[in-house]
Amino acid sequence: MDLFGLEGKTVAVTGASSGFGHHFAGVMARAGAHVMLGARRADRIEQRAAELRDAGGSAEAIPLDVLDRTSIEAFLDHAFEKHGGLDVLVNNAGVEAGAKTYVGIDEEDWDRVIDTNVKSAWLTTKLYSERMQAAGKTEGNVINIASITAFRTIKGQFPYAVSKAALVQATKVMALEGAKYGLRVNALAPGYILTDVSKVLLESERSPTFVKGIPMRRYGEFEDLDGPLLLLASDASRYMTGSILVVDGGHVCAELPG
């Protein structure tokens, strides 16, 4: 449906060199958007952008370090100077600290997770909003990539779960405060999705027990996020802001073990 299309829109995806960001770039390019892929690994995003162009999409790779304000500013300035603005910003960049408890994590890992998963999303959205206002833009769209670990977690996910819970609340506050600028801010909260990183847990000996906690009795796949992502990125969600779209096979609503 045209309502879910992204034709004529410019979309930026942070953390686009692998995982969700790599996949999301393809989804939105196929929906008609011009996609700016941002990440530190320039060779990876160059390769991905070339793949999308070869498949008939419109994409470009822009080096980006979300921990560096100057890099973020250059990334956003490129969008406004070359493309006349930015229709959708996907704050996808994120890291984990491994299986760390609140006792086991050190300050360096804590700072790295919080700065990457929370601070960078706030700062990128702030700088995006400032450029919207300066350019006289009255419509903008931010999608934060959260996680169901914001609502339910397991041992050993302390810094990651805390960062995603903070991102959920940041999404709501930015939606409240950004509405007067014409900015919509929503979040996509995936459940346990099979990725190269998560396979360590999801394909371990704990997997049969763990998957029983998911009502649909399976882990998610990248493609399960395509529809929800396009909903938030497109005009189909034009009256949505401050929403957290959970895609988890029913995991969050499942009964906790006794």
Secondary structure, 3 states (H helix, E strand, C coil): CHHHCCCCCEEEEECCCCHHHHHHHHHHHHCCCEEEEEECCHHHHHHHHHHHHHCCCEEEEEECCCCCHHHHHHHHHHHHHHHCCCCEEEECCCCCCCCECCCCCCHHHHHHHHHHHHHHHHHHHHHHHHHHHHCCCCCEEEEEECCHHHCCCCCCEHHHHHHHHHHHHHHHHHHHHHHHHCEEEEEEEECCECCCCCHHHHCCCCHHHHHCCCCCCCCECHHHHHHHHHHHHCHHHCCCCCCEEEECCCCCCCCCCC
